[in-house]
Amino acid sequence: MNRARPIVLISLGLANACVAQPVPDYGLEWRTIGSLGNAPASPDDFVFLGPDFGGPGPIGRVDHEYRLARTELTVAQYLEFVQAYSVLRPSAAFEPGFYGSNIYRTSDDPANFGWQFIPDSEFAPADMSWLYAARYCNWLTNSKANELWAFESGAYDTSTFVRGPDGIWSGQGTHSVGALFWVPSLDEWTKGFHYDPDKLAPGEGGYWLYPHGSDTAPVGGFPWTPGAETAAGNYPGGEGFRIFPVGSYPTTQSPWGLLDGSGGESEWLEWDAPTAWLVRTRGSESNLRHPQLADRLDNTGGDWPDIAGNGLRLASIAPAPGTAFLAFYVIGWVGTRKDRLK
């Protein structure tokens, strides 16, 4: 019996190490992206990935499991961040890259900025600068702690964000090891929206040109109208400013079940070349009248990191194996071992 006890302790310690604390969902719906080590999309198949067009080369291979939020962050969800951060750092309230297009303040008084969202935009996708998308990921990684440090590090070290005399930003553009939430990389976003593990045959993966499981561009139209697949595009009655809730086209999904790869907001990606002028973006926004190019797998946009106008689709670590399953496995193994040691 005494010889069995250390095995029990070691095994239960291993179980505790393997089963991390649950990662909060924060009211978001998530999709886990698997198929580890998938082949990348090649410039041979997607011409604009090639060097002749300034493309990034092969993209889409990811060797780890991860999650992507099914929709972009909404104005209401981002408003919570705006309210919390402006209390701790009131100067941010005067930076347009902080609050975006659909949020405004009713006062310049730091004691009560009176943040509001414009009518009918509560469930529409939020936009913000990349610098504040990074801070949002820090805040979630730190369990929304109401302290300034919780916004400034965790996923990205914001002390490294510096604008040089030439106007070019530099800083930590890829997330830290141990981050729970981050801005998706180009590969992670591409895989989540364009890679289909069963495109060619069951178990034989491939890439779709457009982010809704098709090689044909999505059709623009108002939500819930027959045949409409995106808010972007030219369509009768769509001449005005388009503010639609996220997930307004629920049957138009990526192979992994992600929504709004077209329309909504163009989305920030990780800053994989942090001395470059622009940060990569993917996808089209609702008001883009001709999204056929912007929505292609082999087209990537870009924007200044301190400018609002792009949205955030969160990436996150995948949940650990269930505690109950691992506990039964460990206890069963230990019990067998104890019988053999009697």
VOTOR-915553 format. One record per residue: residue in one letter; residue number from 0; x, y negated, z of N, C-alpha, C in turn. Coordinates in steps of 0.2 Angstrom, whole numbers, always signed. Layout:
<"a" NUM <X Y Z> <X Y Z> <X Y Z>>
...
This chain:
<"m" 0 <+4 +6 +0> <+0 +0 +0> <+4 -6 +0>>
<"n" 1 <+10 -6 +4> <+14 -12 +4> <+17 -14 -2>>
<"r" 2 <+19 -8 -6> <+22 -9 -12> <+17 -12 -18>>
<"a" 3 <+11 -11 -17> <+6 -14 -22> <+5 -21 -21>>
<"r" 4 <+5 -24 -14> <+3 -30 -13> <+7 -36 -17>>
<"p" 5 <+14 -35 -18> <+17 -40 -23> <+14 -40 -30>>
<"i" 6 <+12 -34 -32> <+10 -34 -39> <+3 -38 -39>>
<"v" 7 <-1 -37 -34> <-7 -41 -34> <-6 -48 -34>>
<"l" 8 <-1 -51 -30> <+0 -58 -30> <+3 -60 -36>>
<"i" 9 <+7 -57 -39> <+10 -59 -45> <+5 -59 -51>>
<"s" 10 <+1 -54 -51> <-4 -53 -56> <-9 -59 -56>>
<"l" 11 <-12 -60 -50> <-16 -65 -49> <-13 -72 -50>>
<"g" 12 <-7 -73 -49> <-3 -79 -50> <-3 -80 -58>>
<"l" 13 <-2 -74 -62> <-2 -75 -69> <-8 -77 -72>>
<"a" 14 <-14 -74 -69> <-20 -76 -71> <-22 -83 -70>>
<"n" 15 <-20 -86 -64> <-21 -93 -63> <-17 -97 -68>>
<"a" 16 <-11 -95 -70> <-7 -99 -75> <-10 -98 -81>>
<"c" 17 <-13 -93 -83> <-15 -92 -90> <-22 -96 -91>>
<"v" 18 <-26 -96 -86> <-32 -99 -86> <-32 -106 -84>>
<"a" 19 <-31 -111 -88> <-30 -118 -86> <-37 -121 -84>>
<"q" 20 <-37 -126 -81> <-43 -130 -79> <-47 -131 -85>>
<"p" 21 <-54 -131 -85> <-58 -132 -91> <-57 -139 -93>>
<"v" 22 <-57 -140 -100> <-56 -146 -103> <-63 -150 -104>>
<"p" 23 <-64 -156 -101> <-70 -159 -101> <-72 -160 -109>>
<"d" 24 <-79 -159 -110> <-82 -161 -116> <-83 -168 -117>>
<"y" 25 <-84 -171 -112> <-86 -179 -112> <-92 -180 -116>>
<"g" 26 <-97 -175 -116> <-103 -177 -120> <-102 -176 -127>>
<"l" 27 <-97 -173 -130> <-96 -172 -137> <-97 -165 -139>>
<"e" 28 <-99 -164 -145> <-99 -157 -147> <-93 -155 -151>>
<"w" 29 <-90 -149 -150> <-83 -148 -152> <-84 -142 -157>>
<"r" 30 <-79 -141 -161> <-78 -135 -165> <-70 -133 -165>>
<"t" 31 <-69 -127 -163> <-63 -124 -163> <-60 -122 -169>>
<"i" 32 <-54 -124 -171> <-51 -122 -178> <-46 -117 -177>>
<"g" 33 <-47 -111 -180> <-42 -106 -179> <-38 -104 -185>>
<"s" 34 <-38 -98 -187> <-34 -96 -193> <-27 -98 -193>>
<"l" 35 <-23 -97 -187> <-17 -99 -186> <-12 -97 -192>>
<"g" 36 <-8 -102 -194> <-3 -100 -199> <-5 -100 -206>>
<"n" 37 <-11 -103 -207> <-14 -103 -214> <-9 -106 -219>>
<"a" 38 <-10 -104 -225> <-6 -107 -230> <-8 -115 -231>>
<"p" 39 <-3 -119 -233> <-5 -126 -234> <-8 -127 -241>>
<"a" 40 <-11 -133 -242> <-13 -135 -249> <-7 -137 -253>>
<"s" 41 <-7 -135 -259> <-1 -136 -263> <-2 -142 -268>>
<"p" 42 <+3 -146 -269> <+3 -150 -275> <+2 -147 -282>>
<"d" 43 <+3 -141 -282> <+1 -137 -288> <-6 -137 -290>>
<"d" 44 <-10 -137 -284> <-17 -136 -285> <-21 -143 -284>>
<"f" 45 <-18 -148 -280> <-20 -154 -279> <-15 -160 -281>>
<"v" 46 <-16 -162 -287> <-11 -166 -290> <-8 -172 -286>>
<"f" 47 <-13 -175 -282> <-11 -182 -279> <-6 -180 -273>>
<"l" 48 <-5 -174 -271> <-1 -172 -266> <+6 -173 -268>>
<"g" 49 <+8 -173 -274> <+14 -172 -277> <+18 -179 -277>>
<"p" 50 <+25 -178 -278> <+29 -184 -277> <+28 -189 -283>>
<"d" 51 <+25 -187 -288> <+24 -192 -294> <+19 -197 -292>>
<"f" 52 <+15 -195 -287> <+9 -200 -285> <+11 -202 -278>>
<"g" 53 <+17 -201 -275> <+18 -203 -268> <+15 -199 -263>>
<"g" 54 <+13 -193 -265> <+9 -189 -260> <+14 -186 -254>>
<"p" 55 <+11 -184 -249> <+15 -181 -243> <+17 -174 -245>>
<"g" 56 <+16 -171 -250> <+18 -164 -251> <+13 -159 -248>>
<"p" 57 <+14 -153 -247> <+10 -148 -245> <+7 -150 -238>>
<"i" 58 <+0 -149 -237> <-3 -151 -231> <-8 -146 -229>>
<"g" 59 <-10 -146 -222> <-16 -142 -220> <-14 -136 -216>>
<"r" 60 <-7 -134 -216> <-5 -128 -212> <-5 -130 -205>>
<"v" 61 <-8 -127 -200> <-8 -128 -193> <-6 -121 -189>>
<"d" 62 <-1 -121 -185> <+1 -115 -182> <-2 -114 -175>>
<"h" 63 <-7 -118 -173> <-10 -118 -166> <-17 -119 -167>>
<"e" 64 <-21 -116 -162> <-28 -117 -161> <-29 -124 -158>>
<"y" 65 <-34 -127 -160> <-36 -133 -157> <-43 -135 -158>>
<"r" 66 <-46 -140 -156> <-53 -142 -157> <-53 -149 -160>>
<"l" 67 <-59 -150 -164> <-60 -156 -167> <-67 -158 -165>>
<"a" 68 <-69 -164 -163> <-75 -166 -161> <-80 -166 -168>>
<"r" 69 <-86 -163 -167> <-90 -162 -173> <-92 -169 -176>>
<"t" 70 <-92 -174 -173> <-93 -181 -176> <-88 -186 -173>>
<"e" 71 <-88 -192 -176> <-84 -197 -174> <-87 -200 -167>>
<"l" 72 <-82 -203 -164> <-84 -207 -158> <-90 -212 -159>>
<"t" 73 <-95 -212 -155> <-100 -217 -156> <-99 -224 -153>>
<"v" 74 <-102 -229 -155> <-102 -236 -152> <-103 -235 -144>>
<"a" 75 <-108 -232 -142> <-110 -231 -135> <-105 -228 -131>>
<"q" 76 <-102 -223 -134> <-96 -219 -131> <-90 -224 -130>>
<"y" 77 <-89 -228 -135> <-83 -232 -135> <-84 -238 -131>>
<"l" 78 <-90 -240 -130> <-92 -246 -126> <-90 -245 -119>>
<"e" 79 <-91 -238 -116> <-89 -237 -110> <-81 -238 -109>>
<"f" 80 <-77 -237 -114> <-70 -238 -113> <-69 -245 -113>>
<"v" 81 <-72 -249 -118> <-71 -256 -118> <-73 -260 -111>>
<"q" 82 <-78 -258 -108> <-80 -260 -102> <-75 -259 -97>>
<"a" 83 <-72 -253 -96> <-67 -251 -91> <-61 -254 -92>>
<"y" 84 <-58 -254 -98> <-52 -257 -99> <-51 -264 -99>>
<"s" 85 <-57 -268 -101> <-56 -275 -100> <-56 -278 -93>>
<"v" 86 <-59 -274 -88> <-59 -276 -81> <-52 -276 -79>>
<"l" 87 <-48 -271 -81> <-41 -270 -79> <-36 -274 -83>>
<"r" 88 <-38 -276 -89> <-33 -280 -93> <-38 -285 -97>>
<"p" 89 <-40 -290 -94> <-44 -295 -97> <-42 -298 -104>>
<"s" 90 <-35 -298 -105> <-33 -301 -111> <-35 -297 -117>>
<"a" 91 <-36 -291 -116> <-38 -286 -122> <-45 -289 -125>>
<"a" 92 <-49 -292 -121> <-56 -294 -123> <-55 -299 -129>>
<"f" 93 <-49 -302 -130> <-49 -307 -136> <-45 -304 -142>>
<"e" 94 <-44 -298 -142> <-41 -294 -147> <-46 -291 -151>>
<"p" 95 <-48 -293 -158> <-53 -289 -162> <-51 -282 -163>>
<"g" 96 <-45 -280 -163> <-44 -273 -163> <-46 -269 -158>>
<"f" 97 <-48 -272 -152> <-50 -268 -146> <-57 -266 -146>>
<"y" 98 <-62 -271 -148> <-69 -269 -147> <-72 -268 -154>>
<"g" 99 <-69 -269 -160> <-71 -267 -166> <-77 -271 -169>>
<"s" 100 <-81 -268 -174> <-86 -272 -178> <-93 -272 -174>>
<"n" 101 <-94 -267 -170> <-101 -267 -168> <-102 -268 -160>>
<"i" 102 <-97 -271 -157> <-97 -272 -150> <-95 -280 -150>>
<"y" 103 <-98 -283 -145> <-97 -290 -144> <-97 -292 -137>>
<"r" 104 <-94 -297 -135> <-95 -300 -128> <-100 -306 -128>>
<"t" 105 <-103 -307 -122> <-108 -312 -122> <-105 -318 -118>>
<"s" 106 <-99 -317 -115> <-96 -322 -111> <-88 -321 -111>>
<"d" 107 <-85 -327 -110> <-77 -326 -109> <-75 -326 -102>>
<"d" 108 <-79 -325 -98> <-78 -324 -91> <-75 -317 -89>>
<"p" 109 <-69 -317 -87> <-66 -310 -86> <-70 -306 -80>>
<"a" 110 <-73 -310 -76> <-77 -306 -71> <-84 -303 -74>>
<"n" 111 <-86 -305 -80> <-92 -302 -83> <-92 -304 -90>>
<"f" 112 <-88 -300 -94> <-88 -301 -101> <-95 -300 -105>>
<"g" 113 <-99 -296 -101> <-106 -294 -104> <-106 -291 -111>>
<"w" 114 <-102 -285 -111> <-101 -282 -117> <-108 -279 -120>>
<"q" 115 <-109 -279 -126> <-115 -277 -129> <-114 -274 -136>>
<"f" 116 <-118 -269 -138> <-117 -267 -145> <-123 -270 -149>>
<"i" 117 <-122 -271 -156> <-126 -274 -160> <-132 -270 -161>>
<"p" 118 <-138 -272 -162> <-144 -268 -163> <-144 -262 -168>>
<"d" 119 <-146 -257 -166> <-147 -251 -170> <-140 -247 -171>>
<"s" 120 <-135 -250 -167> <-128 -247 -169> <-126 -242 -163>>
<"e" 121 <-130 -241 -158> <-128 -237 -152> <-125 -230 -154>>
<"f" 122 <-128 -227 -159> <-126 -220 -161> <-122 -220 -167>>
<"a" 123 <-120 -226 -170> <-116 -226 -176> <-109 -225 -174>>
<"p" 124 <-105 -223 -179> <-98 -222 -177> <-94 -229 -175>>
<"a" 125 <-90 -229 -170> <-87 -235 -168> <-80 -235 -172>>
<"d" 126 <-78 -242 -172> <-71 -243 -175> <-67 -247 -170>>
<"m" 127 <-60 -246 -171> <-56 -249 -167> <-49 -249 -170>>
<"s" 128 <-44 -252 -167> <-37 -251 -170> <-34 -245 -168>>
<"w" 129 <-29 -243 -171> <-25 -236 -169> <-22 -237 -162>>
<"l" 130 <-20 -243 -160> <-17 -244 -154> <-22 -243 -148>>
<"y" 131 <-28 -244 -149> <-33 -243 -144> <-36 -236 -145>>
<"a" 132 <-36 -233 -151> <-38 -226 -151> <-33 -222 -147>>
<"a" 133 <-27 -224 -147> <-22 -220 -143> <-23 -221 -136>>
<"r" 134 <-25 -227 -134> <-27 -228 -127> <-33 -224 -125>>
<"y" 135 <-38 -224 -129> <-44 -220 -127> <-42 -213 -126>>
<"c" 136 <-37 -210 -130> <-35 -203 -129> <-31 -202 -122>>
<"n" 137 <-27 -207 -120> <-24 -207 -114> <-29 -207 -108>>
<"w" 138 <-34 -211 -109> <-39 -212 -104> <-43 -205 -103>>
<"l" 139 <-45 -202 -108> <-48 -195 -107> <-43 -190 -105>>
<"t" 140 <-37 -190 -107> <-32 -185 -104> <-31 -186 -97>>
<"n" 141 <-32 -192 -94> <-31 -194 -87> <-38 -194 -83>>
<"s" 142 <-43 -190 -86> <-49 -189 -83> <-53 -196 -82>>
<"k" 143 <-52 -201 -86> <-55 -207 -85> <-54 -211 -79>>
<"a" 144 <-48 -210 -76> <-46 -213 -70> <-47 -221 -71>>
<"n" 145 <-49 -224 -66> <-50 -231 -66> <-44 -235 -64>>
<"e" 146 <-39 -234 -67> <-32 -237 -65> <-29 -239 -72>>
<"l" 147 <-25 -244 -72> <-22 -246 -78> <-17 -241 -81>>
<"w" 148 <-14 -237 -77> <-9 -232 -79> <-12 -227 -83>>
<"a" 149 <-19 -225 -82> <-22 -220 -85> <-24 -222 -93>>
<"f" 150 <-23 -228 -94> <-24 -230 -101> <-18 -231 -105>>
<"e" 151 <-12 -231 -102> <-6 -233 -105> <-1 -227 -106>>
<"s" 152 <-3 -221 -104> <+1 -215 -105> <-3 -209 -104>>
<"g" 153 <+0 -203 -106> <-4 -197 -105> <-4 -193 -112>>
<"a" 154 <-6 -196 -117> <-6 -194 -124> <-1 -198 -128>>
<"y" 155 <-1 -204 -127> <+4 -209 -131> <+7 -214 -126>>
<"d" 156 <+13 -215 -126> <+17 -220 -122> <+16 -227 -125>>
<"t" 157 <+11 -231 -122> <+10 -237 -126> <+15 -242 -125>>
<"s" 158 <+20 -241 -120> <+25 -246 -119> <+30 -245 -125>>
<"t" 159 <+30 -240 -129> <+34 -240 -135> <+31 -244 -141>>
<"f" 160 <+25 -246 -140> <+22 -249 -146> <+24 -257 -146>>
<"v" 161 <+28 -258 -151> <+32 -264 -152> <+31 -267 -159>>
<"r" 162 <+29 -273 -160> <+29 -276 -166> <+35 -281 -167>>
<"g" 163 <+39 -279 -172> <+45 -282 -174> <+44 -289 -177>>
<"p" 164 <+50 -293 -177> <+49 -300 -180> <+47 -299 -188>>
<"d" 165 <+48 -294 -191> <+46 -293 -198> <+39 -291 -198>>
<"g" 166 <+35 -290 -193> <+28 -289 -193> <+27 -281 -193>>
<"i" 167 <+32 -277 -193> <+31 -270 -193> <+31 -267 -186>>
<"w" 168 <+26 -263 -185> <+25 -259 -178> <+29 -253 -178>>
<"s" 169 <+31 -251 -172> <+35 -245 -171> <+32 -242 -164>>
<"g" 170 <+33 -236 -163> <+31 -233 -157> <+30 -226 -157>>
<"q" 171 <+28 -223 -152> <+26 -216 -151> <+20 -214 -155>>
<"g" 172 <+20 -211 -161> <+15 -210 -165> <+12 -203 -165>>
<"t" 173 <+15 -199 -162> <+12 -192 -161> <+12 -190 -154>>
<"h" 174 <+7 -186 -152> <+5 -186 -145> <+10 -182 -141>>
<"s" 175 <+10 -183 -135> <+15 -180 -130> <+13 -172 -129>>
<"v" 176 <+18 -168 -127> <+16 -162 -125> <+12 -162 -118>>
<"g" 177 <+7 -158 -118> <+3 -159 -112> <-3 -163 -113>>
<"a" 178 <-4 -167 -118> <-10 -171 -119> <-16 -166 -120>>
<"l" 179 <-21 -168 -117> <-28 -165 -118> <-32 -167 -124>>
<"f" 180 <-31 -173 -126> <-35 -176 -131> <-30 -181 -135>>
<"w" 181 <-31 -181 -142> <-26 -185 -146> <-30 -187 -153>>
<"v" 182 <-26 -191 -156> <-29 -192 -163> <-26 -187 -168>>
<"p" 183 <-31 -184 -172> <-29 -178 -176> <-23 -180 -181>>
<"s" 184 <-19 -175 -182> <-13 -176 -187> <-16 -175 -194>>
<"l" 185 <-13 -177 -199> <-15 -176 -206> <-16 -168 -207>>
<"d" 186 <-12 -164 -205> <-13 -157 -206> <-19 -154 -202>>
<"e" 187 <-20 -157 -196> <-26 -154 -192> <-33 -157 -195>>
<"w" 188 <-33 -163 -197> <-39 -166 -201> <-40 -162 -207>>
<"t" 189 <-35 -161 -211> <-36 -158 -218> <-38 -151 -217>>
<"k" 190 <-36 -147 -212> <-38 -140 -211> <-45 -140 -208>>
<"g" 191 <-47 -144 -204> <-54 -144 -201> <-59 -146 -206>>
<"f" 192 <-57 -150 -211> <-62 -152 -216> <-62 -149 -223>>
<"h" 193 <-56 -146 -225> <-55 -144 -232> <-53 -136 -232>>
<"y" 194 <-51 -133 -227> <-49 -126 -227> <-54 -122 -225>>
<"d" 195 <-55 -117 -229> <-61 -112 -228> <-57 -105 -228>>
<"p" 196 <-58 -102 -222> <-54 -95 -221> <-57 -90 -226>>
<"d" 197 <-63 -91 -228> <-66 -86 -233> <-68 -89 -240>>
<"k" 198 <-64 -94 -242> <-66 -97 -248> <-66 -92 -254>>
<"l" 199 <-60 -88 -255> <-59 -84 -261> <-62 -77 -260>>
<"a" 200 <-63 -75 -254> <-65 -68 -252> <-65 -68 -244>>
<"p" 201 <-69 -63 -242> <-69 -62 -234> <-62 -62 -232>>
<"g" 202 <-59 -66 -228> <-53 -66 -225> <-47 -69 -230>>
<"e" 203 <-49 -71 -235> <-44 -74 -240> <-46 -82 -241>>
<"g" 204 <-42 -86 -238> <-43 -93 -237> <-41 -97 -243>>
<"g" 205 <-44 -103 -243> <-42 -108 -248> <-45 -115 -246>>
<"y" 206 <-44 -120 -250> <-46 -126 -249> <-51 -129 -254>>
<"w" 207 <-56 -133 -251> <-60 -136 -255> <-58 -143 -256>>
<"l" 208 <-59 -146 -262> <-57 -153 -264> <-60 -158 -259>>
<"y" 209 <-67 -157 -258> <-71 -162 -254> <-72 -159 -247>>
<"p" 210 <-74 -163 -242> <-74 -161 -235> <-80 -158 -233>>
<"h" 211 <-85 -156 -238> <-91 -153 -236> <-91 -146 -239>>
<"g" 212 <-86 -143 -240> <-86 -136 -243> <-88 -136 -250>>
<"s" 213 <-85 -140 -254> <-87 -141 -261> <-81 -144 -265>>
<"d" 214 <-81 -142 -271> <-76 -145 -276> <-79 -151 -280>>
<"t" 215 <-86 -152 -278> <-89 -158 -281> <-91 -163 -276>>
<"a" 216 <-90 -169 -278> <-90 -175 -273> <-97 -175 -270>>
<"p" 217 <-98 -177 -263> <-104 -177 -260> <-109 -182 -263>>
<"v" 218 <-115 -181 -263> <-120 -186 -266> <-122 -191 -261>>
<"g" 219 <-122 -197 -263> <-124 -203 -258> <-132 -203 -258>>
<"g" 220 <-134 -206 -252> <-141 -207 -251> <-143 -208 -244>>
<"f" 221 <-149 -211 -243> <-151 -212 -236> <-152 -205 -232>>
<"p" 222 <-150 -205 -226> <-151 -199 -222> <-158 -196 -223>>
<"w" 223 <-158 -189 -223> <-164 -185 -223> <-168 -186 -229>>
<"t" 224 <-165 -189 -234> <-168 -189 -241> <-166 -183 -245>>
<"p" 225 <-170 -180 -249> <-168 -174 -253> <-162 -175 -257>>
<"g" 226 <-157 -170 -255> <-151 -170 -259> <-145 -175 -257>>
<"a" 227 <-147 -179 -252> <-142 -184 -249> <-137 -180 -245>>
<"e" 228 <-130 -181 -246> <-125 -178 -242> <-120 -183 -239>>
<"t" 229 <-121 -189 -240> <-116 -194 -237> <-120 -201 -237>>
<"a" 230 <-118 -205 -233> <-120 -212 -233> <-116 -216 -238>>
<"a" 231 <-110 -214 -240> <-106 -218 -245> <-109 -217 -252>>
<"g" 232 <-107 -221 -256> <-109 -220 -263> <-114 -226 -266>>
<"n" 233 <-116 -226 -272> <-121 -230 -275> <-127 -227 -275>>
<"y" 234 <-132 -229 -272> <-139 -226 -273> <-144 -232 -272>>
<"p" 235 <-150 -231 -275> <-155 -236 -274> <-157 -238 -267>>
<"g" 236 <-157 -244 -265> <-159 -247 -259> <-153 -247 -254>>
<"g" 237 <-147 -245 -256> <-142 -244 -252> <-137 -250 -253>>
<"e" 238 <-140 -256 -255> <-135 -262 -257> <-133 -265 -250>>
<"g" 239 <-137 -265 -245> <-136 -268 -239> <-131 -265 -234>>
<"f" 240 <-130 -268 -229> <-125 -265 -224> <-128 -258 -221>>
<"r" 241 <-124 -253 -221> <-127 -247 -219> <-124 -245 -212>>
<"i" 242 <-129 -244 -207> <-127 -242 -200> <-131 -236 -199>>
<"f" 243 <-129 -230 -199> <-132 -224 -198> <-129 -220 -192>>
<"p" 244 <-133 -217 -188> <-130 -213 -182> <-126 -207 -185>>
<"v" 245 <-121 -205 -181> <-116 -200 -183> <-121 -194 -183>>
<"g" 246 <-119 -189 -188> <-122 -183 -188> <-129 -183 -192>>
<"s" 247 <-130 -189 -196> <-136 -190 -200> <-137 -185 -206>>
<"y" 248 <-132 -182 -208> <-132 -177 -213> <-131 -170 -210>>
<"p" 249 <-135 -167 -206> <-133 -161 -202> <-132 -155 -206>>
<"t" 250 <-134 -154 -212> <-133 -148 -217> <-127 -149 -221>>
<"t" 251 <-124 -155 -221> <-118 -156 -225> <-112 -156 -220>>
<"q" 252 <-109 -150 -220> <-104 -148 -215> <-97 -146 -219>>
<"s" 253 <-92 -146 -215> <-85 -143 -217> <-86 -136 -216>>
<"p" 254 <-81 -132 -218> <-82 -124 -217> <-81 -123 -209>>
<"w" 255 <-79 -127 -205> <-79 -126 -198> <-85 -129 -194>>
<"g" 256 <-89 -132 -198> <-95 -135 -195> <-95 -142 -193>>
<"l" 257 <-89 -146 -195> <-88 -153 -194> <-93 -157 -198>>
<"l" 258 <-95 -163 -196> <-100 -167 -199> <-96 -174 -201>>
<"d" 259 <-99 -177 -206> <-97 -184 -208> <-90 -185 -210>>
<"g" 260 <-87 -180 -214> <-81 -181 -217> <-81 -186 -222>>
<"s" 261 <-87 -187 -225> <-88 -193 -230> <-93 -197 -227>>
<"g" 262 <-93 -204 -228> <-97 -208 -224> <-95 -210 -217>>
<"g" 263 <-99 -213 -213> <-97 -215 -207> <-92 -220 -207>>
<"e" 264 <-86 -218 -204> <-80 -223 -204> <-75 -219 -207>>
<"s" 265 <-70 -222 -211> <-64 -219 -212> <-60 -218 -205>>
<"e" 266 <-56 -212 -205> <-54 -210 -198> <-46 -211 -197>>
<"w" 267 <-44 -213 -191> <-37 -213 -190> <-34 -206 -189>>
<"l" 268 <-28 -206 -192> <-24 -200 -191> <-18 -202 -186>>
<"e" 269 <-14 -197 -184> <-8 -198 -180> <-3 -202 -185>>
<"w" 270 <+1 -206 -181> <+6 -211 -184> <+12 -207 -185>>
<"d" 271 <+12 -203 -190> <+18 -198 -191> <+24 -201 -194>>
<"a" 272 <+24 -208 -196> <+30 -211 -198> <+30 -218 -195>>
<"p" 273 <+31 -218 -188> <+30 -224 -184> <+34 -230 -186>>
<"t" 274 <+38 -230 -191> <+42 -236 -193> <+39 -239 -199>>
<"a" 275 <+34 -235 -202> <+30 -237 -208> <+25 -243 -206>>
<"w" 276 <+24 -247 -211> <+19 -252 -211> <+12 -250 -209>>
<"l" 277 <+10 -244 -212> <+3 -242 -211> <+2 -235 -208>>
<"v" 278 <-3 -234 -204> <-5 -228 -201> <-10 -224 -206>>
<"r" 279 <-9 -218 -207> <-13 -214 -211> <-21 -214 -209>>
<"t" 280 <-25 -214 -214> <-32 -213 -213> <-35 -208 -218>>
<"r" 281 <-41 -205 -216> <-44 -200 -221> <-51 -202 -221>>
<"g" 282 <-54 -200 -226> <-62 -201 -227> <-64 -207 -229>>
<"s" 283 <-70 -208 -231> <-73 -214 -233> <-78 -217 -228>>
<"e" 284 <-79 -223 -228> <-84 -226 -224> <-91 -227 -227>>
<"s" 285 <-96 -228 -223> <-103 -228 -226> <-104 -233 -232>>
<"n" 286 <-100 -239 -231> <-102 -245 -236> <-97 -244 -242>>
<"l" 287 <-93 -239 -243> <-89 -238 -249> <-94 -236 -254>>
<"r" 288 <-94 -239 -260> <-99 -238 -265> <-96 -232 -270>>
<"h" 289 <-90 -231 -270> <-87 -226 -274> <-82 -222 -270>>
<"p" 290 <-84 -217 -267> <-80 -213 -262> <-77 -207 -265>>
<"q" 291 <-78 -206 -272> <-76 -200 -275> <-68 -199 -274>>
<"l" 292 <-64 -204 -274> <-57 -203 -273> <-55 -203 -266>>
<"a" 293 <-58 -207 -262> <-57 -208 -255> <-58 -201 -251>>
<"d" 294 <-63 -197 -253> <-65 -191 -250> <-61 -185 -252>>
<"r" 295 <-57 -186 -257> <-53 -180 -260> <-47 -178 -255>>
<"l" 296 <-46 -171 -255> <-41 -168 -250> <-34 -172 -251>>
<"d" 297 <-33 -173 -258> <-26 -176 -259> <-26 -183 -260>>
<"n" 298 <-30 -187 -256> <-30 -194 -256> <-30 -196 -248>>
<"t" 299 <-25 -200 -247> <-24 -203 -240> <-24 -210 -240>>
<"g" 300 <-28 -213 -236> <-28 -221 -235> <-23 -223 -230>>
<"g" 301 <-23 -229 -228> <-19 -232 -223> <-21 -239 -220>>
<"d" 302 <-19 -240 -214> <-21 -247 -212> <-16 -249 -206>>
<"w" 303 <-15 -255 -205> <-11 -258 -200> <-13 -255 -193>>
<"p" 304 <-9 -253 -188> <-11 -250 -182> <-15 -255 -177>>
<"d" 305 <-14 -261 -178> <-17 -266 -174> <-24 -269 -176>>
<"i" 306 <-26 -266 -182> <-32 -269 -185> <-38 -264 -184>>
<"a" 307 <-44 -266 -182> <-50 -262 -182> <-52 -261 -189>>
<"g" 308 <-57 -256 -189> <-60 -254 -196> <-60 -247 -197>>
<"n" 309 <-57 -243 -193> <-57 -236 -194> <-59 -233 -187>>
<"g" 310 <-62 -227 -188> <-65 -223 -183> <-61 -218 -180>>
<"l" 311 <-63 -215 -174> <-59 -210 -171> <-63 -203 -170>>
<"r" 312 <-60 -198 -173> <-63 -191 -172> <-58 -188 -167>>
<"l" 313 <-60 -186 -161> <-55 -183 -156> <-53 -176 -158>>
<"a" 314 <-46 -175 -157> <-44 -168 -156> <-42 -166 -149>>
<"s" 315 <-42 -160 -148> <-41 -158 -141> <-39 -151 -141>>
<"i" 316 <-36 -149 -135> <-33 -142 -134> <-39 -138 -134>>
<"a" 317 <-38 -131 -137> <-44 -126 -137> <-45 -124 -130>>
<"p" 318 <-51 -122 -128> <-52 -119 -121> <-48 -113 -120>>
<"a" 319 <-45 -112 -114> <-42 -106 -112> <-46 -100 -112>>
<"p" 320 <-44 -94 -112> <-48 -88 -111> <-52 -88 -105>>
<"g" 321 <-58 -85 -105> <-62 -85 -99> <-59 -82 -93>>
<"t" 322 <-60 -86 -87> <-58 -83 -81> <-60 -77 -79>>
<"a" 323 <-66 -75 -80> <-69 -69 -78> <-66 -63 -81>>
<"f" 324 <-65 -64 -88> <-62 -58 -92> <-55 -57 -89>>
<"l" 325 <-51 -62 -88> <-44 -61 -86> <-44 -58 -79>>
<"a" 326 <-48 -60 -75> <-48 -58 -68> <-50 -50 -68>>
<"f" 327 <-55 -48 -72> <-57 -41 -72> <-51 -37 -75>>
<"y" 328 <-48 -40 -80> <-42 -36 -83> <-37 -35 -78>>
<"v" 329 <-35 -41 -74> <-29 -40 -69> <-31 -36 -64>>
<"i" 330 <-37 -37 -61> <-39 -33 -55> <-39 -25 -57>>
<"g" 331 <-42 -24 -63> <-42 -17 -65> <-35 -14 -66>>
<"w" 332 <-31 -18 -68> <-24 -15 -69> <-20 -14 -63>>
<"v" 333 <-22 -19 -58> <-19 -18 -51> <-22 -12 -48>>
<"g" 334 <-28 -11 -48> <-31 -6 -45> <-28 +1 -47>>
<"t" 335 <-27 +2 -54> <-24 +8 -56> <-17 +9 -54>>
<"r" 336 <-14 +3 -53> <-7 +4 -51> <-6 +6 -44>>
<"k" 337 <-11 +3 -40> <-11 +5 -32> <-13 +12 -32>>
<"d" 338 <-17 +15 -35> <-19 +22 -35> <-13 +26 -36>>
<"r" 339 <-9 +24 -41> <-3 +28 -43> <+3 +27 -38>>
<"l" 340 <+3 +22 -33> <+8 +21 -28> <+6 +24 -22>>
<"k" 341 <+0 +27 -21> <-2 +30 -15> <+2 +36 -13>>
